[in-house]
Amino acid sequence: MTRMIAALTLLATLAACSDSVSPRAERVFYRGDGEASWGTVCALNRRGFLGFGKRGYISVAHVTENGTPLVGPTDAVTAADPLSDWSFLGIDPMLLNAQDYPAMHTGMAVEIHGYPARDRDGEVVPGVAYLDDPEPPFWWLELRDSDAGIAAEGVIGGFSGSCVFDGEGALVAVVHANGFSSIGGTTNTFAKVVPVRTAILQAQNRAALPVAEPAAPTAPLYPMLDPPPAMPDRMPAPLPDTAPDLAVVAPPAYVEVAPTYLDTPSAQAAPPVYRDMMPPVMDTAPTSTVVAPPVYRDVAPALPRTAPASATAAPPVYHRIIPTPRGAYRPRGIDCADCI
């Protein structure tokens, strides 16, 4: 009985001393289209603040892009970046404070907590921060999981998204990939990770900045004048508007120019000069004068010299006389009695 109790106590002591996967690392399993995928997601509950409730998860984009897992948290993806390979689930990264998660530095002792493919118990892989990658935001960890003189085995499939904790148990990164390189003084086994602080800062910097509304034009400012006192029998007269009326067109400006005098007379014709003139005396009546009726007089017929005495007298012959206007020139050979 005593031996049995001692054995149970020893097993409990060994179990307490052995490394166990943090409860903040949760296994996820996906199946669809004839394929199966494994991975890990990490709870963002900051150490010492578990009492505030669930704060969402962080993992890598190439794990969460498989959709909703059959095993593990089913929170929806709220933000992801395939190039930097980070993904947030169940929480808006704008609500997170990057200062709650320590920045990585060379020589930082770390542990990877995750679930390789088909492993339901999980593994803990020790390591140390080696250096940052030339392509941000990635960092490299040198793995130290030696066992009985065997070189570090490194992380395998399913470890993607596993949680990287520092010596105080604070979450600092998630696993992106593994790497093997022959570098003197190292275990030649590495893991490539995404720092949590950098992922939060990238997600917050990608948020659209508020667009500033254009400033509306303000009305011109005028001096404040006290209104005149109101009379009981009339309303106060409105104040004159001193603002310039831009709609009124200003009169054109004229420039006074001195007159120019010419040496030569102007080409403009002078006005005509009229004077009284006596009408000319015409020999004949103008065509526009009304012709007076002809005047006839009796003229004794001229008898032929050879006419017999017994011949019958010829009828009188009338000659047309053109009357002459009064005051006109009288032709010679006409008596005054014949003048009209």
Order of alpha helices (4+ residues) and beta strands (2+ residues): alpha-beta-beta-beta-alpha-beta-beta-beta-beta-beta-beta-beta-beta-alpha
